[in-house]
Amino acid sequence: MASTFTTRIRLTQQGDGDNPNSWGTVLNNGVVSLVDEAVAAYTTVILGANATVTLSAVDGGTDVPRSAFLETNGTVGGAHTTISMIIPNVTKGYVINNQTTYTTTTNVIKIKTAPGAGYVIPQGGVVQVIVDTDGSVWSTNTAGSGTAASRDVGACATNLPDVSIADLRYVRTSATSTIIASDLHIKQGQLIVGTSSRAYNPISTLTDAASITSDFAKGNNFLVTIGGNRTLAAPSNAVAGQSGSIYIIQDGTGSRTLAYNAAWQFVSAAVPTLSTGTTDVDMLVYMARSATTIDAVLLKNFDR
């Protein structure tokens, strides 16, 4: 009877009377060594410009997809944003260490069987994946790991082990983000800042021009030093209920005037005039009644 091979990790099954005088060699090379690979081998797969990289299976001999641990490496991108690493369509587990360099942020590396949908491996991440009986590939640690940019754990209650849903340590952040948990309470429809911590909105400097523009989506408090007779334009992105102030400072010449777009409304319809001394500081305090109507009061000449 001729030798056959196991269906999953392709070990040699010697037939009765097969391989006379070499039975032990076949056993060592076709079974023992291959079991060692399946349990502990760490193999690097170099990925590059090709859209697919197929890890070929070898019956009774050394091959890459038998390894327990696979590291993807190389540089991907260019003509293909999705690179598929094709593994044999048999039930098996892998630990994948994705150390591949991506040429664009849209690059994706997917491990899959030929008929299956596959699983996207996070860049810089180490994940365990399972090939199911239907040829699909899924991860046993769906929270994943990897770089901050690729890490998106979703709602803590469903995608992380037992942690507090309100635990700010699991907030996804990028660029500049500072979160101080003490005395900060975030509930649905509420933001409560405790009295032991200060809350403030920075002052944004506006560009001096004939028509001074402001974007209320960028803050609540603003400052501008005027170097001529100006008009304060209607703010963009105002939201009803938003309030704040705008410091208006005379330059070293002084006597500059400020007109107002019709969006700005004043007490008794009386449009205020600025203080006129050199470097005088006035403050326009406002609240948005709507996106297009801003009620304001001018507080004048902050000086001693």
BELNORKA-V143756 format. One record per pair of residues at least 12 apart in sequence whose C-alpha atoms are under 10 Angstrom apart, sorted by the first residue. I is the first residue (numbers start at 1). J is the second residue. If there is no record, write none. Layout:
# BELNORKA-V143756
i: <I & I>
j: <J & J>
This chain:
# BELNORKA-V143756
i: <1 & 1 & 1 & 1 & 1 & 2 & 2 & 2 & 2 & 2 & 2 & 3 & 3 & 3 & 3 & 3 & 3 & 4 & 4 & 5 & 5 & 5 & 5 & 5 & 6 & 6 & 6 & 7 & 7 & 7 & 7 & 8 & 8 & 8 & 8 & 8 & 8 & 8 & 8 & 9 & 9 & 9 & 9 & 9 & 9 & 9 & 9 & 9 & 9 & 9 & 9 & 9 & 9 & 9 & 9 & 9 & 10 & 10 & 10 & 10 & 10 & 10 & 10 & 10 & 10 & 10 & 10 & 10 & 10 & 11 & 11 & 11 & 11 & 11 & 11 & 11 & 11 & 11 & 11 & 11 & 11 & 11 & 12 & 12 & 12 & 12 & 12 & 12 & 12 & 12 & 12 & 12 & 12 & 13 & 13 & 13 & 13 & 13 & 14 & 14 & 14 & 14 & 26 & 27 & 29 & 29 & 29 & 30 & 30 & 30 & 30 & 31 & 31 & 33 & 33 & 33 & 34 & 34 & 34 & 34 & 34 & 34 & 35 & 35 & 35 & 36 & 36 & 36 & 37 & 37 & 37 & 37 & 37 & 37 & 37 & 37 & 38 & 38 & 38 & 38 & 38 & 38 & 38 & 38 & 38 & 38 & 39 & 39 & 39 & 39 & 39 & 40 & 40 & 40 & 40 & 41 & 41 & 41 & 41 & 41 & 41 & 42 & 42 & 42 & 42 & 42 & 42 & 42 & 42 & 42 & 42 & 43 & 43 & 43 & 43 & 43 & 43 & 43 & 43 & 43 & 43 & 43 & 44 & 44 & 44 & 44 & 44 & 44 & 44 & 44 & 44 & 44 & 44 & 44 & 45 & 45 & 45 & 45 & 45 & 45 & 45 & 45 & 45 & 45 & 46 & 46 & 46 & 46 & 46 & 46 & 46 & 46 & 47 & 47 & 47 & 47 & 47 & 47 & 47 & 47 & 47 & 47 & 47 & 47 & 48 & 48 & 48 & 48 & 48 & 48 & 48 & 48 & 48 & 48 & 48 & 49 & 49 & 49 & 49 & 49 & 49 & 49 & 49 & 49 & 50 & 50 & 50 & 50 & 50 & 50 & 50 & 50 & 51 & 51 & 51 & 51 & 51 & 51 & 51 & 51 & 51 & 51 & 51 & 52 & 52 & 52 & 52 & 52 & 52 & 52 & 52 & 52 & 53 & 53 & 53 & 53 & 53 & 53 & 54 & 54 & 54 & 54 & 54 & 54 & 54 & 54 & 55 & 55 & 55 & 55 & 55 & 56 & 56 & 56 & 57 & 57 & 57 & 64 & 65 & 65 & 65 & 65 & 65 & 66 & 66 & 66 & 66 & 66 & 67 & 67 & 67 & 68 & 68 & 68 & 68 & 68 & 69 & 69 & 69 & 69 & 69 & 69 & 70 & 70 & 70 & 70 & 70 & 70 & 71 & 71 & 71 & 71 & 71 & 71 & 71 & 72 & 72 & 72 & 72 & 72 & 72 & 72 & 72 & 72 & 72 & 72 & 73 & 73 & 73 & 73 & 73 & 74 & 74 & 74 & 74 & 74 & 75 & 75 & 75 & 75 & 75 & 76 & 76 & 76 & 76 & 76 & 76 & 76 & 76 & 77 & 77 & 77 & 77 & 77 & 77 & 77 & 77 & 77 & 78 & 78 & 78 & 78 & 80 & 80 & 80 & 81 & 81 & 81 & 81 & 81 & 81 & 81 & 81 & 82 & 82 & 82 & 82 & 82 & 82 & 83 & 83 & 83 & 83 & 83 & 83 & 84 & 84 & 84 & 84 & 84 & 84 & 84 & 84 & 84 & 84 & 85 & 85 & 85 & 85 & 85 & 85 & 85 & 85 & 86 & 86 & 86 & 86 & 86 & 86 & 86 & 86 & 87 & 87 & 87 & 87 & 87 & 87 & 87 & 87 & 88 & 88 & 88 & 88 & 88 & 89 & 89 & 89 & 89 & 89 & 89 & 89 & 89 & 89 & 89 & 89 & 89 & 90 & 90 & 90 & 90 & 90 & 90 & 90 & 90 & 91 & 91 & 91 & 91 & 91 & 91 & 91 & 91 & 92 & 92 & 92 & 92 & 92 & 92 & 93 & 93 & 93 & 93 & 93 & 93 & 93 & 93 & 93 & 94 & 94 & 94 & 94 & 94 & 94 & 95 & 95 & 95 & 95 & 95 & 95 & 96 & 96 & 96 & 96 & 96 & 96 & 96 & 96 & 97 & 97 & 97 & 97 & 97 & 97 & 97 & 97 & 97 & 98 & 98 & 98 & 98 & 98 & 98 & 98 & 98 & 99 & 99 & 99 & 99 & 99 & 99 & 100 & 100 & 100 & 100 & 101 & 101 & 102 & 105 & 105 & 105 & 107 & 108 & 108 & 108 & 108 & 109 & 109 & 109 & 110 & 110 & 111 & 111 & 111 & 111 & 111 & 112 & 112 & 112 & 112 & 112 & 113 & 113 & 113 & 113 & 113 & 113 & 114 & 114 & 115 & 115 & 115 & 116 & 116 & 116 & 116 & 116 & 116 & 117 & 117 & 117 & 117 & 118 & 118 & 118 & 118 & 118 & 118 & 119 & 119 & 119 & 119 & 119 & 120 & 120 & 120 & 121 & 121 & 121 & 121 & 121 & 122 & 122 & 122 & 122 & 122 & 122 & 122 & 122 & 123 & 123 & 123 & 123 & 123 & 123 & 123 & 124 & 124 & 124 & 124 & 124 & 124 & 124 & 125 & 125 & 125 & 125 & 125 & 125 & 126 & 126 & 126 & 126 & 127 & 127 & 127 & 127 & 127 & 127 & 127 & 127 & 128 & 128 & 128 & 128 & 129 & 129 & 141 & 141 & 142 & 142 & 143 & 143 & 143 & 143 & 143 & 144 & 144 & 148 & 148 & 148 & 149 & 149 & 149 & 150 & 151 & 151 & 152 & 152 & 152 & 152 & 153 & 153 & 153 & 154 & 154 & 154 & 155 & 155 & 156 & 156 & 166 & 166 & 166 & 167 & 168 & 168 & 168 & 169 & 180 & 181 & 181 & 182 & 182 & 182 & 183 & 183 & 183 & 184 & 184 & 200 & 200 & 201 & 201 & 201 & 201 & 201 & 202 & 202 & 202 & 202 & 202 & 203 & 203 & 203 & 203 & 203 & 203 & 203 & 203 & 203 & 203 & 204 & 204 & 204 & 204 & 204 & 204 & 204 & 204 & 204 & 205 & 205 & 205 & 205 & 205 & 205 & 205 & 206 & 206 & 206 & 206 & 206 & 206 & 206 & 206 & 207 & 207 & 207 & 207 & 208 & 208 & 208 & 208 & 208 & 208 & 208 & 208 & 209 & 209 & 209 & 209 & 209 & 209 & 209 & 209 & 209 & 210 & 210 & 210 & 210 & 210 & 210 & 210 & 210 & 210 & 211 & 211 & 211 & 211 & 211 & 211 & 211 & 211 & 211 & 211 & 212 & 212 & 212 & 212 & 212 & 212 & 212 & 212 & 212 & 212 & 213 & 213 & 213 & 213 & 213 & 213 & 214 & 214 & 214 & 214 & 214 & 214 & 214 & 214 & 215 & 215 & 215 & 215 & 215 & 216 & 216 & 216 & 216 & 216 & 216 & 216 & 216 & 216 & 216 & 217 & 217 & 217 & 217 & 217 & 217 & 218 & 218 & 219 & 219 & 219 & 220 & 220 & 220 & 220 & 220 & 220 & 220 & 220 & 221 & 221 & 221 & 221 & 221 & 221 & 221 & 221 & 222 & 222 & 222 & 222 & 222 & 222 & 222 & 223 & 223 & 223 & 223 & 223 & 223 & 223 & 224 & 224 & 224 & 224 & 224 & 224 & 224 & 225 & 225 & 225 & 225 & 225 & 225 & 225 & 225 & 225 & 226 & 226 & 226 & 226 & 226 & 226 & 226 & 226 & 226 & 226 & 226 & 227 & 227 & 227 & 227 & 227 & 227 & 227 & 227 & 227 & 228 & 228 & 228 & 228 & 228 & 228 & 228 & 228 & 229 & 229 & 229 & 229 & 229 & 229 & 230 & 230 & 230 & 230 & 230 & 231 & 231 & 231 & 231 & 231 & 232 & 232 & 232 & 232 & 232 & 232 & 232 & 233 & 233 & 233 & 233 & 233 & 233 & 234 & 234 & 234 & 234 & 234 & 234 & 234 & 234 & 234 & 235 & 235 & 235 & 235 & 235 & 235 & 235 & 235 & 236 & 236 & 237 & 237 & 238 & 238 & 238 & 238 & 238 & 238 & 238 & 238 & 239 & 239 & 239 & 239 & 239 & 239 & 239 & 239 & 240 & 240 & 240 & 240 & 240 & 240 & 240 & 240 & 241 & 241 & 241 & 241 & 241 & 241 & 241 & 242 & 242 & 242 & 242 & 242 & 242 & 242 & 243 & 243 & 243 & 243 & 243 & 243 & 243 & 243 & 244 & 244 & 244 & 244 & 244 & 244 & 245 & 245 & 245 & 245 & 245 & 245 & 245 & 245 & 246 & 246 & 246 & 246 & 246 & 246 & 247 & 247 & 247 & 247 & 247 & 247 & 247 & 247 & 248 & 248 & 248 & 248 & 248 & 248 & 248 & 248 & 248 & 248 & 248 & 249 & 249 & 249 & 249 & 249 & 249 & 249 & 249 & 249 & 249 & 249 & 249 & 250 & 250 & 250 & 250 & 250 & 250 & 250 & 250 & 250 & 251 & 251 & 251 & 251 & 251 & 251 & 252 & 252 & 252 & 252 & 253 & 253 & 253 & 253 & 254 & 254 & 254 & 254 & 254 & 254 & 255 & 255 & 255 & 255 & 255 & 255 & 255 & 256 & 256 & 256 & 256 & 256 & 256 & 257 & 257 & 257 & 257 & 258 & 258 & 258 & 258 & 259 & 259 & 259 & 259 & 260 & 262 & 262 & 262 & 263 & 263 & 263 & 263 & 263 & 263 & 263 & 264 & 264 & 264 & 264 & 264 & 264 & 264 & 264 & 264 & 265 & 265 & 265 & 265 & 265 & 265 & 265 & 265 & 266 & 266 & 266 & 266 & 266 & 266 & 267 & 267 & 267 & 267 & 271 & 271 & 271 & 272 & 272 & 272 & 272 & 272 & 272 & 273 & 273 & 274 & 274 & 274 & 274 & 275 & 275 & 275 & 275 & 276 & 276 & 277 & 279 & 279 & 280 & 280 & 280 & 280 & 281 & 281 & 281 & 281 & 281 & 282 & 282 & 282 & 282 & 282 & 282 & 283 & 283 & 283 & 283 & 283 & 283 & 283 & 284 & 284 & 284 & 284 & 284 & 285 & 285 & 285 & 286>
j: <14 & 15 & 16 & 17 & 18 & 14 & 15 & 16 & 17 & 18 & 19 & 15 & 16 & 17 & 18 & 19 & 60 & 59 & 60 & 30 & 31 & 58 & 59 & 60 & 31 & 59 & 60 & 59 & 89 & 90 & 91 & 57 & 59 & 66 & 88 & 89 & 90 & 91 & 92 & 31 & 34 & 35 & 37 & 38 & 57 & 58 & 59 & 60 & 63 & 65 & 66 & 67 & 88 & 90 & 91 & 92 & 30 & 31 & 34 & 35 & 38 & 57 & 58 & 59 & 60 & 61 & 62 & 63 & 66 & 27 & 29 & 30 & 31 & 32 & 33 & 34 & 35 & 58 & 59 & 60 & 61 & 62 & 26 & 27 & 28 & 29 & 30 & 31 & 32 & 34 & 59 & 60 & 61 & 26 & 27 & 30 & 31 & 60 & 26 & 27 & 30 & 31 & 60 & 60 & 60 & 61 & 62 & 59 & 60 & 61 & 62 & 60 & 61 & 60 & 61 & 62 & 60 & 61 & 62 & 63 & 66 & 67 & 66 & 67 & 68 & 66 & 67 & 68 & 62 & 63 & 64 & 65 & 66 & 67 & 68 & 69 & 63 & 64 & 65 & 66 & 67 & 68 & 69 & 92 & 93 & 94 & 66 & 67 & 68 & 69 & 94 & 66 & 67 & 68 & 69 & 64 & 66 & 67 & 68 & 69 & 70 & 64 & 66 & 67 & 68 & 69 & 70 & 71 & 95 & 96 & 97 & 63 & 64 & 65 & 66 & 67 & 68 & 69 & 70 & 71 & 72 & 96 & 64 & 67 & 69 & 70 & 71 & 72 & 73 & 74 & 96 & 97 & 98 & 99 & 64 & 65 & 70 & 71 & 72 & 73 & 74 & 85 & 98 & 100 & 71 & 72 & 73 & 74 & 75 & 76 & 99 & 100 & 72 & 73 & 74 & 75 & 76 & 77 & 83 & 84 & 85 & 100 & 101 & 109 & 73 & 74 & 75 & 76 & 77 & 78 & 80 & 83 & 100 & 101 & 102 & 74 & 75 & 76 & 77 & 78 & 79 & 80 & 81 & 83 & 76 & 77 & 78 & 79 & 80 & 82 & 83 & 84 & 76 & 77 & 78 & 79 & 80 & 81 & 82 & 83 & 84 & 85 & 109 & 80 & 82 & 83 & 84 & 85 & 86 & 109 & 110 & 111 & 83 & 84 & 85 & 86 & 87 & 111 & 84 & 85 & 86 & 87 & 88 & 112 & 113 & 114 & 85 & 86 & 87 & 88 & 113 & 86 & 87 & 88 & 87 & 88 & 89 & 87 & 86 & 87 & 88 & 92 & 94 & 87 & 88 & 92 & 93 & 94 & 93 & 94 & 95 & 92 & 93 & 94 & 95 & 96 & 93 & 94 & 95 & 96 & 97 & 128 & 94 & 95 & 96 & 97 & 98 & 126 & 95 & 96 & 97 & 98 & 99 & 100 & 126 & 85 & 96 & 97 & 98 & 99 & 100 & 101 & 109 & 121 & 123 & 124 & 97 & 98 & 99 & 100 & 101 & 98 & 99 & 100 & 101 & 102 & 99 & 100 & 101 & 102 & 103 & 100 & 101 & 102 & 103 & 104 & 107 & 108 & 109 & 101 & 102 & 103 & 104 & 105 & 106 & 107 & 108 & 109 & 102 & 103 & 104 & 107 & 106 & 107 & 108 & 102 & 103 & 104 & 105 & 106 & 107 & 108 & 109 & 106 & 107 & 108 & 109 & 110 & 120 & 107 & 108 & 109 & 110 & 111 & 120 & 108 & 109 & 110 & 111 & 112 & 113 & 114 & 118 & 119 & 120 & 109 & 110 & 111 & 112 & 113 & 114 & 118 & 119 & 110 & 111 & 112 & 113 & 114 & 115 & 116 & 118 & 111 & 112 & 113 & 114 & 118 & 131 & 135 & 137 & 112 & 113 & 114 & 131 & 135 & 112 & 113 & 114 & 115 & 116 & 131 & 132 & 133 & 134 & 135 & 136 & 137 & 113 & 130 & 131 & 132 & 133 & 134 & 135 & 136 & 130 & 131 & 132 & 133 & 134 & 135 & 136 & 137 & 129 & 130 & 131 & 132 & 133 & 137 & 128 & 129 & 130 & 131 & 132 & 137 & 138 & 139 & 140 & 127 & 128 & 129 & 130 & 131 & 139 & 126 & 127 & 128 & 129 & 130 & 139 & 111 & 121 & 122 & 125 & 126 & 127 & 128 & 129 & 121 & 122 & 123 & 124 & 125 & 126 & 127 & 128 & 146 & 121 & 122 & 123 & 124 & 125 & 126 & 127 & 146 & 122 & 123 & 124 & 125 & 126 & 146 & 122 & 123 & 124 & 125 & 123 & 124 & 123 & 123 & 149 & 150 & 123 & 120 & 121 & 122 & 123 & 121 & 122 & 123 & 122 & 137 & 129 & 131 & 136 & 137 & 138 & 131 & 135 & 136 & 137 & 138 & 131 & 132 & 134 & 135 & 136 & 137 & 135 & 136 & 134 & 135 & 136 & 131 & 132 & 134 & 135 & 136 & 137 & 135 & 136 & 137 & 138 & 131 & 135 & 136 & 137 & 138 & 139 & 131 & 136 & 137 & 138 & 139 & 137 & 138 & 139 & 139 & 144 & 145 & 146 & 150 & 144 & 145 & 146 & 147 & 149 & 150 & 151 & 152 & 145 & 146 & 147 & 148 & 149 & 150 & 151 & 145 & 146 & 147 & 148 & 149 & 150 & 151 & 144 & 145 & 146 & 147 & 150 & 151 & 141 & 144 & 145 & 146 & 139 & 140 & 141 & 142 & 143 & 144 & 145 & 146 & 140 & 141 & 142 & 144 & 141 & 142 & 159 & 160 & 159 & 160 & 156 & 158 & 159 & 160 & 161 & 159 & 160 & 172 & 173 & 174 & 172 & 173 & 174 & 172 & 172 & 173 & 170 & 171 & 172 & 173 & 170 & 171 & 172 & 170 & 171 & 172 & 170 & 171 & 170 & 171 & 185 & 186 & 187 & 181 & 180 & 181 & 186 & 181 & 197 & 193 & 194 & 194 & 196 & 197 & 195 & 196 & 197 & 196 & 197 & 220 & 221 & 219 & 220 & 221 & 222 & 244 & 218 & 219 & 220 & 221 & 222 & 218 & 219 & 220 & 221 & 222 & 223 & 244 & 245 & 246 & 247 & 218 & 219 & 220 & 221 & 222 & 223 & 224 & 246 & 247 & 221 & 222 & 223 & 224 & 225 & 246 & 247 & 222 & 223 & 224 & 225 & 226 & 246 & 247 & 248 & 223 & 224 & 225 & 226 & 223 & 224 & 225 & 226 & 227 & 228 & 230 & 232 & 224 & 225 & 226 & 227 & 228 & 229 & 230 & 231 & 232 & 226 & 227 & 228 & 229 & 230 & 231 & 232 & 233 & 258 & 229 & 230 & 231 & 232 & 233 & 234 & 258 & 259 & 260 & 261 & 224 & 226 & 230 & 231 & 232 & 233 & 234 & 235 & 258 & 260 & 231 & 232 & 233 & 234 & 235 & 236 & 232 & 233 & 234 & 235 & 236 & 237 & 238 & 246 & 234 & 235 & 236 & 237 & 238 & 235 & 236 & 237 & 238 & 239 & 242 & 243 & 244 & 288 & 291 & 235 & 236 & 237 & 238 & 239 & 242 & 236 & 237 & 242 & 243 & 244 & 238 & 242 & 243 & 244 & 245 & 246 & 286 & 287 & 243 & 244 & 245 & 246 & 247 & 284 & 285 & 286 & 244 & 245 & 246 & 247 & 248 & 283 & 284 & 245 & 246 & 247 & 248 & 249 & 283 & 284 & 246 & 247 & 248 & 249 & 250 & 251 & 281 & 247 & 248 & 249 & 250 & 251 & 252 & 279 & 280 & 281 & 248 & 249 & 250 & 251 & 252 & 253 & 254 & 256 & 257 & 258 & 279 & 249 & 250 & 251 & 252 & 253 & 254 & 255 & 256 & 257 & 250 & 251 & 253 & 254 & 255 & 256 & 257 & 258 & 254 & 255 & 256 & 257 & 258 & 259 & 256 & 257 & 258 & 259 & 260 & 257 & 258 & 259 & 260 & 261 & 258 & 259 & 260 & 261 & 262 & 263 & 264 & 259 & 260 & 261 & 262 & 263 & 264 & 260 & 261 & 262 & 263 & 264 & 291 & 292 & 293 & 294 & 261 & 263 & 264 & 288 & 291 & 292 & 293 & 294 & 291 & 292 & 291 & 292 & 287 & 288 & 289 & 290 & 291 & 292 & 293 & 294 & 287 & 288 & 289 & 290 & 291 & 292 & 293 & 294 & 287 & 288 & 289 & 290 & 291 & 292 & 293 & 294 & 286 & 287 & 288 & 289 & 290 & 291 & 294 & 286 & 287 & 288 & 289 & 290 & 291 & 294 & 285 & 286 & 287 & 288 & 289 & 294 & 295 & 296 & 284 & 285 & 286 & 287 & 288 & 296 & 283 & 284 & 285 & 286 & 287 & 296 & 297 & 298 & 282 & 283 & 284 & 285 & 286 & 298 & 281 & 282 & 283 & 284 & 285 & 298 & 299 & 300 & 274 & 275 & 279 & 280 & 281 & 282 & 283 & 284 & 298 & 300 & 301 & 274 & 275 & 276 & 277 & 278 & 279 & 280 & 281 & 282 & 283 & 301 & 302 & 274 & 275 & 276 & 277 & 278 & 279 & 280 & 281 & 282 & 276 & 277 & 278 & 279 & 280 & 281 & 277 & 278 & 279 & 280 & 276 & 277 & 278 & 279 & 275 & 276 & 277 & 278 & 279 & 280 & 274 & 275 & 276 & 277 & 278 & 279 & 280 & 273 & 274 & 275 & 276 & 277 & 278 & 273 & 274 & 275 & 276 & 271 & 272 & 273 & 274 & 271 & 272 & 273 & 274 & 272 & 292 & 293 & 294 & 288 & 290 & 291 & 292 & 293 & 294 & 295 & 286 & 287 & 288 & 292 & 293 & 294 & 295 & 296 & 297 & 286 & 288 & 289 & 293 & 294 & 295 & 296 & 297 & 286 & 294 & 295 & 296 & 297 & 298 & 295 & 296 & 297 & 298 & 296 & 297 & 298 & 284 & 296 & 297 & 298 & 299 & 300 & 298 & 300 & 298 & 299 & 300 & 301 & 299 & 300 & 301 & 302 & 300 & 301 & 301 & 301 & 303 & 300 & 301 & 302 & 303 & 299 & 300 & 301 & 302 & 303 & 298 & 299 & 300 & 301 & 302 & 303 & 296 & 297 & 298 & 299 & 300 & 301 & 302 & 296 & 297 & 298 & 299 & 300 & 297 & 298 & 299 & 298>
